[in-house]
Amino acid sequence: MNTTDAARDRLWDAVLDGDEYAAVATVFEAVDAGVTPEDALLDVVAPVQRKVGTEWAADRLTVAQEHAATAINDRVIAALSQHPAARTAAHAGRVTVACVDGEWHALPARLLGEVLRLRGWRVDFLGAQVPTPHLIAHLHQYAPDAVALSCSIPTRLPAAHAAISACQAAGVSVLVGGAAFGPDGRYARLLGADAWAPDARAAAQRLNEGVARLRLTANPPSADLPHLADQEYSMVSGAKAQLVTSTVAELEHSFPAMRDYSEAQREHTAADIAHILDFLATALYVDDDELFTTFIAWTAEVLDARGVPAASLTPALELLSAQLQDFPRTQRMLAAARSALSAQTTRPNA
């Protein structure tokens, strides 16, 4: 086993134990043994953080354990920035790294910020959930060469769109990244970003090639979304609270066992339906059925891991469909989700 693999295994053990000191020592020892700081960040810390998310989804880590592990990894990144091998002079330019408004997964952006700093950038790291007006005020005050926007949660894509447009209006090019933009960057192009990168190394390479060469194409696509003219996105997102209330009420009527739910169970059910509606609205915003069906499939897997039948999603989808009969795109997406769910729950060992 090489040094990087061994460090990754030891860091995993340390975050599971909640041992911040062992976690920091593990990464420092790897760097002292010849692993570059960038490799320590992206080949040790990042994979461990991804595993934290995977283990939580599989119900092998509690929410508290996931939060603790993430906090430790964040502290490891902060500590590593002070290691002598990580000290660099800023010469490449200035870049602002931020998460879009409502995006609270800050660790991917933090990793990118540190990689850029290692590559000679002066980095203004603004952290999680940066309201667009505050981001624009920062750009006017400090005039960075570029903005790197991170978004992991697809439901924040409308907010990302607003931030991209506002930054460009302020005269600053925008590089985007994160799982929300799709594995192929399709939503980055749709929302008019200047560039997209699948990971921190690729993002750093795009910036180091030259900010002036960020454009995805010579003539980037318009960020206008003509499909929004049908108002389905606005209507569904605006009616969210009413739809949650009516769907819960109908579920109680159809499934008498729900009447015996505790208040906590009732709140959890309402939250699940609200989450479904958030993803449905976002799929309408980008006009992509796959965004919604992928979320439903992932939710089914999470429910299955927690011992809840994935088929329990079907009644909620049917009730939403009945309430949204006048919306063609919405009907198309709900039908696609029900079909994908049916195929998933009828597979052997599903």
N, C-alpha and C positions, 0 to 999 in steps of 0.2 A: 504494500500500500504506500503510495507516495505521500509527500508532506501535506499537500492540499487535501487529499481524501481523508487522511488521519485527522487533520484539523477540523474538517467538516463534521466528522463523527464525534469528536470531542466537544465541539461547540454544541451539537445537538444534545448531548448528555448534560452539558452545563445549563442550557436554557430549560431543559425539562426539570432539572433540579432547582431552578430559580437561583442559580449561583452566578451572579454578575462578575465576581472577581475571577472565578475559573474561566468564564467566557472571555473576558478581556485578556487574561493570561494566555489562553489558547491561541488567540489570534496574534498576539505579540510574539509568542514563541514561533509561530509559523513564519512571520515576517523576518524575525531574527535568523531563521533557518534558510532564508532565501526566497520565500514567496513575496512577490511584489505587493505593495499596498493595494493596488488596483485589483490584482487577482484575489487577495484576501477578501476584498469587498464583494466581488462578483462571483467568485468560485467557492467561497466559504460561507460568508454571511448570507448572501442572497438565496442560495439553495436551501439553507436551513430555514430561512423565513418562508420560502415557498412550501416547505414541508410542514411548517406550523399550520399554514392555511389548509393544506390537504388533510392533515390529521384532525383539525377541527371539523371540517366538513364530514369526515368519516365518523365523527362522534367519539374519537379517541382522545381528544383534548377538550376540556371545558372552556367556556368563554373566558373565565378568569385565567386559566393556564395560557390561553392564546394571547391575552393582553399582557401577561407577565413576560412571556417569551419575546413578544414584539418589543416591549420596553427594554429588555436586556440587550437585544440586538441593536436597538437605537443607541444604547449606552456604549456598546462595543464600537460602533461607527464613530461616535464622538471621541472615544479614547484613542482610536487608531489615528485620527487626524493629528494627534499630538506626538505620535511616534516620530523619531528623527528621520526615518526613511520616507515619511509622508510629507516632509516640509519642502515646499516648492515656491518659486517666485512667480507672481502673476505677470504674464507677458502676452497672453493670447487675446485678451480683451475682457469685457465684462458681460456677464450673463445673469439674468434673473431666473431662478428656478422656483416654481410655485405649483401648488395643487389648486384645481379649479374650485369655485365656491361649492360647498357641500361635500367635497371629497376629503374624507378624513384618513385615508390610507397614505400617510406621509412618507413611509419608509422607502418606497421606490424612488420618490423624488429626492430624498436625502442621499440615497446611494448615488444617484446621478450627479447631484451637487458635489459630492466628494470626489467622484471620478473626474469631473470637469476641473475641479481645483487641482487635482494631481497632474492634470494635463496643462496647467498653466493659466487657467481662467480665474478671474476674480468673480466669485460667486455670491450673489445676494440670495440666500435661501429664505424664502418667506413662509415655508411650512404648509400645514394643512388648511383647507377651507378658507381660501383667500377671496374675499368679496371682490368682484370685478372693479368697482370704483376705487377701492384701495390699491389694487394692482396697478391701475392706470395712473393714480397719483404717484406711486412709486416710480413708474416709468418716466413721468414728466420730471421728477426730482433728480433721478440718477442717470437717465439716458443710457441704458444698457445697449449692447450691440444686438442682443436677441433675448427672447423669452422662451424658456422651456416649460411647457405646461404638462402636468401629469394628471391623468384621470384613470382610475381603476374601476369605478362603478359606472356601468353603462347608463344608469338613470341620470347621471350628471352630464350627459352629452349636450342637452340644451344649454346648460350653463357654460359648458366648454365652448359651444358655438358663440355665445355672447362674448366670452372672454377673448376668443381668437379675433373676432371682428373688431372689438374695442382696441386691442393691442395694435392691430394693423392700422386702424384709424389714427392711432397715436404715432405711427411711423416706425413701428418695431416689428421685425419678422418673428414668426412664431413656429417653433419646433414642438411637436406634441408627441406624447408616448403614454403607454399604459394600456392595460387590458381592455379598457372601455372602447378604444378606437379599433378593436378587432385585430386578429392575428396578422392580417394582411394590410392593416392601416386604412381599410375602406372608409371608415367614418372620418378619418383625418382629411381625406380627399373631398368627401362630401361636404364637410363643414368649412372647407376653404383654408386649411392650415398651409403654411408655407412649406413645411416638411414634416415627415413622420419617421420615427425610428423604433424598431422592435425591441431594443434593449439599450442599456446605458453605453456600452461600447460603440454601438452604431450611432447613437446620438452624439457622443463625443467626436466621433469621426466626421459626422456631418458638419458639426460646428468648426472643427479644426480645418476642414477643407476650405472654409471661408463663408462667413455669414451672407455675403452677397450671392452665394450660389445655393441658397437654401431652397429655392423654388422646386416644388415637386415636378413641375413641367414648365416649359417655356411660357405656356399660356394656361395658368392654373384654372380649374373649373370655378364657376361662380358659386358662391356660398348661398345663393338664393335656393330655397326649397319650394318649388312650385306646388308640390303635393299638399303643402300646408294650407292652400287656399280652400280646401274642403272643410276646414275648421274642425276636423275630427280630433286632432291632437288637443286643441283648446277645449273642446266640449268634454272629452273624456277626462282630461286632467282637472278641469274645473269642477266636474261632477264627482270627483273622487270620494269625498266625505259621504255624500248621499248614496253613492253606489256601495260603499263599504257597509253602511248602516242597513240598507235594504237587502244586501246579499246575506249578511249575518242573520237577519230576521227570517228570510226565506229558508235558509239552512236549518234554523231552529224549527220551522214549521214542517220541513220535509224530513228531518231527522230528530225525532222527539228526544233521543238520548242527549242531544246538545242542551236541552233545557236543564239538565243536571250538571252542566259544566260549572266549575268554579269561576270566580271573577277573573282569575289569572288565565284560565283556559279560554274564556271568552275574549279577553284582551289579545291573547296570542292568535286566536283565529282571525280577529279583525286586523291585526298587524299583517298576517299572512296575505289576506285579501288586498290590503292596501299595497303591499309589495308587488303583488301580481299586477295591480292597476298601474303602478309606477312603471313597470317594465312594458306593459302594453302601451302606455302613453309614449314612452321613449321609442318603441318600435314604430309607432305612428309618426313620430317626429322625423325619423330617418327613413321611413317607409321600407322597412326591412323585416319580413316575417321571421327570418332566421334569428334575429336578436331575441324575439319573444319565445320562439320554440326552444332555443338553446337554454334560456333561463328556466323554462318549465321543466325541461329534461334534467337540468342540474338540481332544481328543487326536488324533483322526484327522487333523485339519488340521495339527497340529503335526508329526506323523509324516510326513505328505506333504511338508511344507516341508523336512524333513530327509532326504528321499529314501527313507523307509521306507514300504512299502506299508501303507495304513491297514487293509487286510484282515487284516493280521497280528494285529489285536486279536481277531478272531473266534474263533480256537482257545482263547484264554484265557477268553473269555466262556462258551464251550461247556463247557470243563472245570469252571469254577466252577459252572455250572448243574448239571452232573452230580453234583457234590459236595454241592449244597445242594437236593436234590430235595424234602426234607421241609418247605421253607419257601415257602408260597404267594406271599407278597408279594415275596420275593426272586426267585422264578421269574418273576413278572410283570415285574419291573424288568429282569431279565437278558434276557427275551424282547423287551421294548421296545427295549433298547439294541442287540440284534442286528439287529432290524428297521430301526432308524434307521441303523445302520452299513451294512447291506446297501443301503439306498436311497442313502446317501451315496457308496458306492464304485462303484455302477453308474450314477451320473449321468455324462453326457458331460463329459469333461475332469476327472473326479474323480480 
